[in-house]
Amino acid sequence: MKIILFGYGKMGHIIEEVALSRGHEIVMKIDVENRDTIKPGDLKTGDVAIEFTAPASAIANISLCLEAGVPVVVGTTGWYEQLDSVKQLADEKDGSLVYASNYSVGVNMLFAMNKILAKWMNSYPDYNVEVEEVHHTQKLDSPSGTAITLADGIIENIDRKKGWQKQDINLPKAIDNELLKIVFDRKDGVPGIHKVKYTSEIDEIQISHEAFNRKGFAFGAVIASEFIKDKKGVYTASDIFGF
């Protein structure tokens, strides 16, 4: 399979390594230095594109791929407020798109367990629930897309939580029991830690995932590109892993 990379930073290099190890070919690397020169026709050399850039550039990159008729796997988060318009464009162009807040197999297992636990805990209002996430200082969005996905899975299943609000770990904690707190922190060299905590006066229940490096994200993105290559439509990681 011929892969186009949007973003050739740390993640792009790891995706390249994983893709080559699975017998694929990287036919184009698009980054800030050459992005302005790329037109839809230039993407015809690729079977699929993998997009890991930044929230500010993601929509333009996705649109370029859909215009070119190239399936695109999007790992960038922080742009989901425009998801409806992206889905509409994909439908208009009969395009192919996979988007996910996290492509790690382990994190997607966590997503599934999170929903199950939330259904159980709906009957136990003495437990307050929070989501915590820690990432490297280069991460541009906060809270992380993964943390938001966890929060959404909780809110869907726990009646006493009506929404979520982000909470910087270094600031005083806001008090609104109807809103689920997503507590975020930024530390050098942390690929990603996510926790869901249910706390009562008598005990605490936690489920968590810690990434030791970024290879799990890259592996999942390559798996997603293999999945989407000959399909049409809009998919998420749950369609790929099926947990």
N, C-alpha and C positions, 0 to 999 in steps of 0.2 A: 504494500500500500504506500502511496506517495502522500506525504504529510507536509502541510504548510504550517509553520509556527508563527503565531503572532505573539511577540514577546520573547526576547532571547536573553533574559537575565538569569538568575539562579534557577528558577523553575523551568525556563526554556531549555537550559543545558541539561537538567535532569530528565525532562521529557524526551529530549533527543537521545540520551543514553538508553532509556528504557525502550524507546521505539526501535532503535537500531538492534537492541538485544532480542527483539521479537521479530526481526527480519524485515522491518519497514525502512523506508527511505525518506530522508528530509530533503525536500526539493526546493524549499524557500524559507528563509528566515527574515521576518519582518519586525523591525524595532523602530525606535524613535528616529534613528539616523536615516532610514529609507522609507518610512511609512507614507510620507506625502507624495512619493513618486509612484505608489502602487495604484493601479486601476483594476476594475473587475476582470478584464481580459487577462491580466497577468496571473490570475489565480487558476486558470484553466489547466495548469500543469499538475495540480494537486487533486487527489481523491477526497481529501478531507482536510480541514483546518482545525488547529487547536489554539484557542485564544486564552492566554494568561497575561494580561497587561495591567490596566488600572481602570477604576470606575469611569473616569472622564473620557477614556478612549474606547471602552468596550462597545458601546452602541454603534459607533461608526464602523468598527471592525466587523461586528456581527452583520450590519447592513451590507457592507461590502461583500461579504461571503454569500449572503442570500441573493444579492444582485447578480453575482457570478454563478450562482447555482452550485456552490460548493458546500457540502455539509460542514457544520461548524460545531465544535465542542467548546463550551465556554466555562472556564474556571474562575474568571473574574467575578467578584461579588461587589455589592454597593450600587448596583444599577437597577434593582428589581422594581423600583417605582415606575419604571418604563416597560415592565414585562408585557403588559397587555398590548402595547403598540408593536413590540418586537414579535409577539405571537401573530399579530395581524399581518405584519409584513411577511413572515414566514408562510402564512396561509396564502397571501396574494401571490407570492413567488413560487408556490409549491415547493418550498424549501425544506431543509433538514437542519434541526437544531437540538443539541443537548445542552441543558444548563443545570448546574448543581452548585450548592453552596460548599460542597466538599465531595471529592471523588474517592476518598479513602474507603477501602472495604470496611475497616474497623469503625470508622465514623458512621457509615451507613448502618452497621449493626447497632451502634449506639442510638441512632435515630429511631430504629424499630423498637428497641428496648424502652426508650424514653416514652413512646406512646403507650406501650403496654403498662408501664409503671404508673403513668399519669391516670389511666383509667382506673387502676386499683386505688390510687390515692385520692381520687375524687370523693370517696366515701369517708375520708379521714381529715376533716377540716382543722384538726389541731396541728397538723403539719403545714408549715409555711415552706414554699418552694422558691428556690432561686437558681439561676444559671450563672456560672462563672466561666470566664475565658481569659487566657493569657496568650499573647502573641509577641513576636519580634517587633522591634520599634519601627521597622520599615513598612509595616502593614498600614494601609491608607484608610481603611474603613473601620469604624468601631460603633457598636459591637460587630463581631465577625458575622459573616453570613451563616456560618455553622451554628453559632449561638442563637441567631434569630430563628433558624430552622428548628432548633431544640425548643425555643420558647413557643413557637407556633404549635408544635406538637403537644405541648403542655396545655396551652390555652384552649385548643380544640377539645380537650378531654377533662379539664377541671373547671367546673362551673363557677367557682369563686374567683377566678382570674379573668378579667375583662379585656386585658391587653398587656403590653409590656413597656418598660421604660429602661433606658440605659443608665448605668451608674458607674462613674469613674471610681475606681477603688481608692483613689487618693482624696476624694471629696466626701463630705458628710452624707450619710445615706438618706435618701428621700423616703418619706413615710406615706405610702398609699397602698393599703393591703389588697386593693382590687387589681393592682398592677404588678405583674411579675417583673422582678428586678433582673436585669442582665448586667452583672458586674464585670467590668473589663479592666485589664491591666496590660501594660506594654513593657517588656523586658528584652534586653539584648540576647540574641541567640536562641529564642524559644520558637520552635516551628509551630506549636499549637497545643494547648491544653484546654479541655472542655469538661466541665462538671455540672451535674444536676444534683442539687442538695434539697432534701426534705428534712426539716428540722422541727422538733417538738420539744417540750420541756423534759422529756424522758430519754430521747435518743435522736439519732440522725441517720438517714439513709442516703447513700451516694451512688451514682453511676458516673463513670468518667472515661475519657479517652485522652491519652497523651501520645503525640507523634514524636518519635525520636529524631526523625529527619523528614525531608519532603518527598522521599521516594514513593511513599504510599499514595500521595496525591497524584504524582506523575503516572504511576502504574495504572491507577483508575482512569485517568484521562485518556491514556492510550487504549485501554479496554473499551472506553466509551466511543473512541474514534472507530474501532473495529466494529462496534455495534451499529453505529449510525451510517456507515459508508453507503449502503445500498437501500436505505430507508428514506421515507418522506414523513414529515411531521415534526412535532415538538415533543421532546422526551426529557425526563429527569433521571437522576441516578437510581431512583426506585424502580424504574423500568429496566435498568441494566442489571442490578443486583437482586431485586426481587425479595428482599428481606421483609 
